[in-house]
Amino acid sequence: MEPALSALRVQVRVVRALLLREILTRYGRHNIGFLWLFVEPMIFTLGVAALWTFARFHEHSSIPVVAFAVTGYSSVLLWRNMPTRCIGAVEPNLALMSHRQVKVIDIFLSRLVLEAMGATISFIVLSLVFIAMGWMKMPHDVLKIAQAWFMLAWFGMALAIFLGSLSIRSELVEKLWYPAAYLLFPLSGAAFMVDWLPPAARKVVLLLPMVHGVECLREGYFGPAVSSHHDLAYMGIFSLALTAVALAQERVASKQVVPG
């Protein structure tokens, strides 16, 4: 038991050191520095909220457009940015891997924690500001929102480790992920409620695990004002299987990495 705890403590220290290095490398010490961590996703979310407002989304739905945009686009930023940051993450860090304690999984974990922190802080700050301004109402069920947020983060992390590991073995993963990410955005549930779709289309979009997380998030935020369709058990089983496959791929890919 003690050796396992000792190894865990070492890994936590390594991930924390990589996390701080990633913040400095990505955001630097100039201007607002690490504040870009959550200001950047806030700007994207604000842009989408403004776009949907100008598109008069509110004339076609009784759901407040700002709250709909914040809950939808924040969830996309959570699960979609994680794979983007992990794909190709190992190559620029090969020199660090000459240190025996630094593993491929540590590089992935440091980036995943950073992305999760940025998206979560952005979502909370935007919600609080808009609630204070009267643009959003208080959420109906905070615990359900937290549950949905956790499930979306779990799915995003599993997908990120899987694709990040594959990208070590093939550059094709990076080239395919970006168009796939753009195609998945309109299907992810961020811009619609599943209940608005015809029954046949509902069955198709509900095959995508992130749709269940977004629907649960909106049920937690809007309560009985919306009709949601989600199955977190399905999303959990999918994420669990994806995690197992991702960790197996990471183990295989780690053996192929040659420290620089």
Salt bridges, closest charged atoms under 4 A:
GLU2 OE2 - ARG9 NH2 3.02
GLU22 OE2 - ARG26 NH2 3.12
GLU22 OE1 - ARG111 NE 3.48
GLU59 OE2 - ARG56 NH1 2.93
GLU115 OE2 - ARG26 NH1 2.61
GLU115 OE2 - ARG85 NE 3.18
ASP195 OD1 - ARG202 NH2 3.76
ASP195 OD1 - HIS229 NE2 2.78
GLU219 OE2 - LYS144 NZ 2.45
GLU219 OE2 - HIS230 NE2 3.39
